């Protein structure tokens, strides 16, 4: 397949690209700068100049492709409303371009969906509508499964970890531990997060492109950890104590990430393993930390 990707030079996307090329697909990737374009060319990807706000570029690229994988997001935590509007507009554009084609449309989502129990692939994402988190784009895309689009939600764990330049949640937690001289967890640390190695997540995306059914969700979640276990692994790596953080001190210790780190977000990937034949084989979160992936 000729695959059009957004986020092809990003943390997850740059690991997905070699998986797709090895499987025999060709890849075109959105590039918002010449630096990004050069990185894509070096990886064997044909760059398409543009950004998420250039909807005409997205539409044309989607119409010319056999499949679309949408991994990019502005991630502007200072203006989430604008980020969500941009995400909504991009996904709407892709869905409209692909409507009736039967082509795959895979979009990034997350397992950070609080349902009061372990989240499964059968659970619908309750975030719906333009004002919802991420612009309600998972629900929007899944609607198009009945309109001739093979839409699939790629739900990534809160921690997609690994060596080579992670700037995500785990990196922020490590930095908070450095700043405060202690690795913190909220309350008693019994709330749960999922984690997955970046390379295992990339393998799951490639499998989903080939095998996932329209309207389904695939979970890139290799392990479930308590936040205390995560803090202990960070503390052991940095040689700092592991400490509880009182609810009133969460914002000071973790910044904007604090309320998210305080949430209980367990998720299962059993159906993803069964349906796609996905088997995580790369280092765990603790193993990546112990190997120095976050200490350079």
Residue pairs with C-beta under 8 A, 6 or more apart in sequence:
1 25
1 26
1 65
1 66
1 67
1 104
1 209
2 25
2 26
2 27
2 28
2 64
2 65
2 66
2 67
3 20
3 25
3 26
3 27
3 28
3 65
3 66
3 67
3 68
3 69
3 209
4 27
4 28
4 29
4 30
4 48
4 61
4 62
4 64
4 65
4 67
4 68
4 69
5 13
5 16
5 17
5 27
5 28
5 29
5 30
5 45
5 68
5 69
5 70
5 71
6 13
6 29
6 30
6 52
6 58
6 69
6 70
6 71
6 72
6 90
7 13
7 30
7 70
7 71
7 72
7 73
7 108
8 14
8 16
8 17
8 27
8 29
8 30
8 40
8 43
8 45
8 71
9 29
9 31
9 36
9 39
9 40
9 43
10 71
10 72
11 160
11 165
11 166
11 167
11 168
11 198
12 71
12 108
12 156
12 160
12 198
12 201
12 202
12 205
13 29
13 69
13 71
13 72
14 39
14 43
15 162
15 198
15 199
15 201
15 202
16 69
16 71
16 202
16 205
16 206
17 27
17 29
17 43
17 44
17 45
18 43
18 44
18 202
19 202
19 203
19 205
19 206
20 27
20 206
20 209
21 27
21 44
23 206
23 210
25 209
26 46
27 44
27 45
27 46
28 45
28 46
28 47
28 48
28 61
28 65
29 40
29 45
29 46
29 47
29 48
30 47
30 48
30 50
30 51
30 52
30 57
30 58
30 61
30 72
31 37
31 40
31 47
31 48
31 49
31 50
32 49
32 50
32 51
36 47
37 47
37 49
40 46
40 47
41 47
48 57
48 61
49 57
50 57
50 58
50 61
51 57
52 58
52 72
52 73
52 74
52 86
52 87
52 89
52 90
53 86
53 89
55 89
55 90
55 93
58 90
58 93
58 94
58 97
59 93
59 94
59 96
59 97
61 68
62 68
62 93
62 94
62 97
62 98
63 97
63 98
65 103
66 103
66 104
67 103
67 104
67 105
67 106
67 209
68 94
68 98
68 103
68 104
68 105
68 106
69 106
69 107
69 205
69 209
70 90
70 91
70 94
70 105
70 106
70 107
70 108
71 107
71 108
71 154
72 108
73 83
73 87
73 108
73 134
74 82
74 83
74 86
74 87
75 83
76 82
76 83
77 256
84 130
84 131
84 132
84 133
84 134
84 135
85 130
85 135
86 135
87 134
87 135
87 137
88 130
88 135
88 136
88 137
88 140
89 135
91 107
91 135
91 137
91 140
91 141
92 140
94 105
94 107
94 141
95 105
95 140
95 141
95 144
95 147
95 149
95 151
98 105
98 144
98 148
98 149
99 144
99 147
99 148
99 149
100 147
100 148
100 149
101 148
101 149
102 148
102 149
102 150
103 149
103 150
104 150
104 151
104 152
104 209
104 212
105 141
105 144
105 149
105 150
105 151
105 152
106 151
106 152
106 154
106 205
106 208
106 209
106 212
107 137
107 138
107 141
107 151
107 152
107 153
107 154
108 154
108 156
109 125
109 134
109 137
109 138
109 153
109 154
109 155
109 156
109 217
110 155
110 156
110 157
110 158
111 119
111 155
111 156
111 157
111 158
111 194
111 219
111 220
111 221
111 265
111 267
112 158
112 260
112 263
112 265
113 119
113 123
113 125
113 126
113 127
113 155
113 265
113 267
114 263
114 264
114 265
115 123
115 126
117 266
118 224
118 266
118 267
118 268
119 219
119 265
119 266
119 267
119 268
120 219
120 267
120 268
120 270
120 271
121 155
121 216
121 217
121 218
121 219
121 268
121 269
121 271
121 272
121 275
122 217
122 271
123 217
124 139
124 142
125 138
125 139
125 142
125 153
125 217
127 133
127 134
127 136
127 138
127 139
128 136
128 139
128 140
129 136
129 139
130 136
132 139
138 153
138 155
138 217
141 149
141 151
141 153
142 151
142 153
142 215
144 151
145 151
145 214
145 215
146 215
149 214
150 212
150 213
150 214
151 214
151 215
152 208
152 212
152 213
152 214
152 215
152 216
152 217
152 218
153 216
153 217
153 218
154 204
154 205
154 208
154 218
154 220
155 217
155 218
155 219
155 220
155 221
155 267
156 196
156 201
156 220
156 221
157 193
157 194
157 195
157 196
157 201
157 219
157 220
157 221
157 222
157 267
158 169
158 193
158 194
158 195
158 260
158 265
159 168
159 169
159 170
159 193
159 194
159 195
159 196
159 230
159 285
160 166
160 168
160 195
160 196
160 197
160 198
160 201
160 220
161 168
161 170
161 195
161 196
161 197
161 198
161 285
161 288
161 293
162 197
162 198
162 199
162 282
162 283
162 288
162 293
163 288
163 291
163 293
164 198
164 293
166 198
166 293
166 294
169 257
169 260
169 261
170 195
170 230
170 285
170 294
171 294
172 254
172 255
172 257
173 183
173 230
173 231
173 234
173 254
173 257
173 261
174 234
174 237
174 238
174 289
174 294
174 295
176 184
176 253
176 254
176 255
176 257
177 183
177 184
177 231
177 234
177 235
177 238
177 240
178 238
178 240
180 253
181 240
181 241
182 235
182 240
182 241
182 242
182 243
183 231
183 232
183 234
183 235
183 238
183 240
183 241
183 242
183 243
184 231
184 242
184 243
184 244
184 245
184 253
184 254
185 226
185 227
185 228
185 230
185 231
185 242
185 243
185 244
185 245
185 261
186 227
186 244
186 245
186 247
186 250
186 258
186 261
186 262
187 244
187 245
187 247
187 262
188 228
188 244
189 226
189 227
189 228
189 229
189 231
189 244
190 226
190 227
190 228
190 264
191 226
191 227
191 262
191 263
191 264
191 265
192 224
192 225
192 226
192 227
192 264
192 265
192 266
193 224
193 225
193 226
193 227
193 230
193 261
193 265
193 266
194 219
194 221
194 222
194 223
194 224
194 225
194 265
194 266
194 267
195 221
195 222
195 223
195 225
195 230
195 284
195 285
196 204
196 220
196 221
196 222
196 223
196 280
197 222
197 280
197 282
197 283
197 284
197 285
197 288
198 282
199 282
200 220
200 222
200 278
200 280
200 281
200 282
201 220
203 278
203 280
204 218
204 220
204 272
204 276
204 278
205 220
207 218
207 276
207 277
207 278
208 218
208 276
211 275
211 276
211 277
212 218
212 275
212 276
213 275
216 275
218 272
218 275
218 276
218 278
219 267
219 268
219 269
219 271
219 272
220 269
220 272
221 267
221 268
221 269
222 269
222 280
222 284
223 284
223 285
224 266
224 267
225 285
227 261
227 262
228 242
229 286
230 285
231 242
231 243
232 242
233 285
233 286
233 289
233 290
234 242
234 289
234 294
235 241
235 242
236 289
236 290
237 289
237 290
237 292
237 294
237 295
238 295
245 253
245 254
245 258
247 262
250 258
250 259
250 261
250 262
251 258
251 259
254 261
269 278
272 278
273 279
283 291
288 294
